[in-house]
Amino acid sequence: MTQEPARRVGQEQLEQRVSHDDRERVAEVLRVAAGDGRLSLEELEERLESCFAARTYGDLAPLVADLPGQAVVVGEPVRAKEVARVRRAGGNVRYEGGWEVPRRMEFEVLGGNVLLDFTSAAVREPATEVEVDMRGGNLRLVVPDGYVVDAEEVDMRGGSVLYRHAKDRDPHAPAVHRITVTGSMVGGNIVIQPPRPPRRPGRLRRLLGRA
């Protein structure tokens, strides 16, 4: 049985938030290790508990550090591009997981949606500029506590800017990153929302994996 190795992260990324896919990837590594006899069922259950409760890559790293070939490797961080340009007619654009955030992003999209999920993104700069030229699609930004989004300068035609804040979002969290959105949108909305809380699987499902 094979599985995708735990991802390589840089030293600076150990404090970055992990995604659902990151947790499930490490959980699968743990299940295979138990199947190979490297972990007892008690150790598996304990590590899976910690895995699904993990918030950062630093939380996940110790769970696989003693498994051959599966440790989260700490290395030199990869530098993001200064500018990312996307031009597309039809189809969706998705940035999620542990992606590297450039200083500036430019989107020219016709008939498609754009997702920018900053939950587990590697952010190197204090601010990110997002310029849009979109027709017939939505821009959705998923931002954790401490991220400030300014989309008031976007020329909206037939749509609106929607802020969807979770009840448990900390309104006093210090600003750690600012996202400025400019440009124009026709027939679409800009949606700004917090990350969804991870769902906690049952004990049997954690041990055996998804059916």
N, C-alpha and C positions, 0 to 999 in steps of 0.2 A: 504493500500500500504506500502510495506516495502522496505528498502534500507540498504546497508552496512554502518555501522557507520563510522564516520571520524576516521582515523587511530590514534593509540597512538604513540606519539613521545616523545623523551627525551628533556630535556632543551637544550642540545648541538645541537640537530637536528633542532631547530627553524631557524637556518641560512642556513640549507641545502636546495638545490634546489628541487622544486617539479616536478613531471612528469605530462604528459597529463592525466593519470589515476587518479592521486591525485586530479587534478582540477575537473575532471568530477565527482568523488566521492562526493566532497563537493558540486558541483553544483546540484547533485541529491538530497542531503540533503536539500538544499535551496528550490528546487522545491516542495518537499513533504511538507516542512514547510509552504509554501505558500498555497498549496492545503488544509492543515489542518486549515488555517486561522491564522497562527502565524505571517505571513508576508503579507503586502499589495503588490500589483503588483508593486508599485513604489519602495518599499524596495527590492523586489525580483530582479528587473532590476538593481538597484544600486549595490546590492551584487554580482550578476552574473558578472557585469562589472569588479568588483574588483577581483572576483574569477578567471576569465580567463586571467587577467593581472598579477596574483600572480606569484612571482618568488621563494618564500621560504615558508616553513611551518609557519613561523612567520607572513606572509601575509595572510595565510588562516585561522589561528586560530581565529582572532576576528570575522570572518564572521559567525561562528557557535557557538561562546562562549555563547550566550544567548538562545540557543535552547536546551530544555531538552534532556539529554541523547546523544547529538550529538557533544558536544564540543571536540575539539582536546585536549587530556589530556597531560599535561606535567608531566612526571615522571622520575624515575631513568633510565639512558640510559642502553641498553642491550649491554653487551660486546661481541664483535665478536670473533670467533674462531681464534686461532693463525695460523692454517693451514687448508685449505680446499682442499680435494683431490677428483677428479672426474675421474672415469674410465668408458668409455662407448663405445659400438660398435653399430653404427647406431643411428640416432636421434640427436637432437640439444640440446645444453645447453644454457640457458638464465639466466643471472643475470641482473635484471632491477628493476626500482622503488626504494623504500626506503630500499634497502638491506644493511646489515652490511658487510663492507669490511674487510676480514682478512688480517693479515700481509703477508701471502704467499698463493698462489693458484697454484695447480698442476693439469694439465689436460692431461689425456691419452685418446684420442678420435680417433676412427676409423670410417671414413665415415660419419661424422657429423660436424656441425658448432658450434662455441662458440661465444656468445655475452656477453660482459662485458660493461654495460651501467652505467657510473659513474655520470650521470646527477643529480640524487637525492639520491645517495648512502651516507650512513653514514660512513665517513672515520675518524678513530681514530689515525692512525699512519701517519707520514710524507711520508712514502714510502710503496709501495706494490710490492712484487715479484711475477711474473707470469712465471711458467715453463710449457712448452707445449711439448707434444709428439703426434703430430697429423698427420693423413694420410687421404688425400682426403677430406679435409674440410677447411673452412676459420675461422680465428680468427678476430672478429670485436670489436674494443674498441671505445666507444663513450665517449668523455672527454670534460668537459667544459673549459673555459678560466682558465689559471693558472696550468693546468695539463701538465706535461712533460712526454712523453713516449719515452723510449729507447728500440728499438727492433733490434739494429744493431748486437747483438751477436747471433741471432737465425740462425741456420743452415737451409737455405732455399733451397729446391730442387724442381724445377719446379714451383716456385711461386715467389712473391716479396712482399716488404713492401710498402704500399701505404698510403700517407698522404693526406687527403682530408680536407682542411681548408676552412671554410666559409670566404667570403670576409670581413664580419664585425667582424671577430675574432680579439681581441685586442692583437697585437704582443708584447706589453709592459706590459701585465698583470703579476704580480709577481707570481713566482712559489709557489704553495700551496701544490702540491702533485706530487711525482715522481713514475712512474710505469716502472719497468724494466722487459722486456720479454726475456727469455732465452729458450733454448731447440732446437727442430728440427720440421720442417714441410715439408711434402712431398705432392706435388700436390695441394697446397692451398696457399692463400694469407693472409697477416696480413693487415687489413684496420683500419686506425686511423682517426676518423672523429669527428667534433663538433656535439652537439645536434641540431636536427632540430627545427626551431622556431615554437612555437605553432600556430595553425591555429585559427583565430578568427571567431566564428560562428556568423550568423546574429542575429538580435534582436529577431525575432519570434522563431528561433530555440533555442536560449538561454532560452527563457521563457518556451517553451513547451518541450524541450529536444529533443533528436534524434527521428526521426520518426521510 
